[in-house]
Amino acid sequence: MSTVNSINPYNNKIIETYKTHTQKEVEDLLNKAHQRFDDWKNVSFQERKKLMQNAANDLKTNKQEYAELITLEMGKPISQAIAEVEKCAWVCEYYAEQAENHLASEKIDTDADKSYINYEPLGVVLAIMPWNYPFWQVFRFAAPALMAGNIAVLKHASNVFGSALNIEKIFERAGFPKHCFTTLLVGSDAVKSIIENSVVKAVTLTGSGPAGASVASIAGKNIKKTVLELGGSNALIVFKDADIDKTVSSCVQARFQNTGQSCIAGKRLLIDESIAESFLEILSAKVKELKSGNPLNSDTFIGVMAKENLAEELEEQLKKSVKAGAKVIIGGKRKGTYFEPTIVKNVNPNMELFKEETFGPVLSVTTFKTEKEAVKLSNNSKFGLGVSLFSKDIDRMEKLIPQFEEGAVFINELVKSDPRLPFGGIKTSGYGRELSKEGIREFVNVKTVYIKK
């Protein structure tokens, strides 16, 4: 058994020390989860619905408590942490209401006397989750998985073990039978053996490309289903007829919320060169107004990055791009885990800020002359999570949608996840979908039934 310190990235103080689970404890917890599945899969939708609504109520009642620990563990500004917890309540309510409809048997006309499709739970599903949205990433998996009759097992990032245990506590408080949801306090070195355990039937991961490739490889060798939600480098494409004020507000939110630490953040601003100079003046002024400070203060918008090594990595990406010809308009400085909100212009596709995912508060700016060039620049990425288009000409934008190699296209809005809509990417942004009907059906057995008298 080893220990892990949870360290506040704002002041570098230890919040809590956690004992990690031994291999024997992990195996015991997995076996208990498997045993629980035998009962849970037979629980009615109405009973599951009641429990999931209880979880939503708990989230809303205790949102301040849960949000404060999120902020302490990974530096998210408290107002944004509260909003994250509230969104988790929403996804619980959504699946409490919709799961039965999403998984209802479907009659199919064939030459049989009766034929239909059943959607049945798989069993124990392992979730490997990141620190940047320590509640939301988990709940958008757990709510549909549990409502489908599956059992959820969580391996969370080691810097948010407290939040992981809070999530387990929420489901227990809501009345879910013990071991319906289990948190495993383990490091990345334990993941391989957990996936290989025969109890685990499927895996979902939100994280980096290398982590996704590793998990997919292990699961593939064991013929187990995976869903991967990986990195992104979303483009914010501003056409010359865009509503400037509204677009600036959307771009600020898209890039700088959660201190820029989001897979779906708008990381590359592509803008028509005819309006670039005036747009950047307004944008820069808005970004300068963003309040930095203690993440626990309600008026703080820019907190700190979750770890200093992540801030150092972002700083290196910035330095390489500036050396190659990019120009910092505002920001650009780092102190420990704090990174100034930064805007960089003259960025081209050969630079680090364009090619790689930038997981922090740095916005790169590239200009275009034509619609065709804008599409080409957007698609010039190994990622394919989402893109935002800003223009008053909606008909023209809708015609462009098929040209984008993305999992989502948002017009006059930042890319965001919504329980009612499928969420996920293509290319190296992953595969499979979370949320909506498509999300809950990822981890079920789609069973064909054919009957002749």
Secondary structure, DSSP 8 states (H G I E B T S, - for coil): --EEEEE-TTT--EEEEEE---HHHHHHHHHHHHHHHHHHTTS-HHHHHHHHHHHHHHHHHTHHHHHHHHHHHH---HHHHHHHHHHHHHHHHHHHHHHHHHT--EE--SSSSEEEEEEEE-SEEEEEE-SSSTTHHHHHHHHHHHHTT-EEEEEE-GGGHHHHHHHHHHHHHTT--TTSEEEE---GGGHHHHHHSTTEEEEEEES-HHHHHHHHHHHHHTT-EEEEE----EEEEE-TTS-HHHHHHHHHHHHHGGGG--TTSEEEEEEETTTHHHHHHHHHHHHHTS-BS-TTSTT--B---S-HHHHHHHHHHHHHHHHTT-EEEE---EETTEE--EEEES--TTSHHHHS---SSEEEEEEESSHHHHHHHHHSSSEES-EEEE-S-HHHHHHHGGG--SS-EEESS-----TTS-B--EETTEES-BSHHHHHTTTEEEEEEEE--
